[in-house]
């Protein structure tokens, strides 16, 4: 395993981050494809034993049960101080007023709820899951600053927003002397590269870590175009992401297959190697529902694509509309 600094911080994270949305009670929340605890634990253990020290979850995943499963796995399979544990806040956790969003009340309530479910006194990275249009960003940022000063989070990060919003948040914190976001968890893969226009250059300029979600495009980059899975059939959010440029997307998927076949490696390794070669990217967030998914993610660190291969993978791309948070 390779380790790098998380942006301009001194925190060291594995070059592969394990996304834990896959692990949770399938009867809770909206992820009917998630794995029960008995099926999740072997994969979490495999990842930790492979040297992946960076785990990412969220309060909303399977209505909190993902955090519970991840917390118990860390306790059983690792030393807490060896793990970089990330979670998120924003989405609705209960009905009625103040059950969602990024108000001071919501943040203070949800950090305590997450810590309880995770079975820990602190998280290493506390992220806002989306931009809250109904709460002043100053209120959100000061509340997050206070969470850090209370020792409940070591660092703060953000996910999926416009670059102008992220820049506004960074500079609002800077003007007020508040804790700044150190990471951006954004939507980036061979089928969706719009982040290359503004977000990636901004993060690279400001030395902010980029930890992309869905680097394999919900698995679309790992199999033939027409092949379906149980997740593709039941992943309602996923169905909204890759419908804008089907002809171009199919060419990209075919190109991944061609490169993989020529190298004699799985497609997942090619797609992950592509995102790892992006200079702004710190650690892609890999979902794993099978042991081979973790094996491929780790193996991708050894795959160095040639300029010709990168060109073949990228050339069919056409501009897309915003997808993933709008």
Secondary structure, DSSP 8 states (H G I E B T S, - for coil): --EEESTTSS-EEESEEEE-TTBS-TTSTT-TT-B-HHHHHHHHHHHHHTT--EEE--TTGGGGHHHHHHHHHHHHHS-GGG-EEEEEE-S--SSSTTSSSS-HHHHHHHHHHHHHHHTSS-EEEEEESS--TTS-HHHHHHHHHHHHHTTSEEEEEEES--HHHHHHHHHHHHHHT---EEEEE-B-BTTB-GGGTTHHHHHHHHT-EE--B-TTTTTGGGS-TT---HHHHH-TTGGGTS-S-HHHHHHHHHHHHHHHHHHTS-HHHHHHHHHHTSTTBS-EEEE-SSHHHHHHHHHGGG----HHHHHHHHTT-------S--
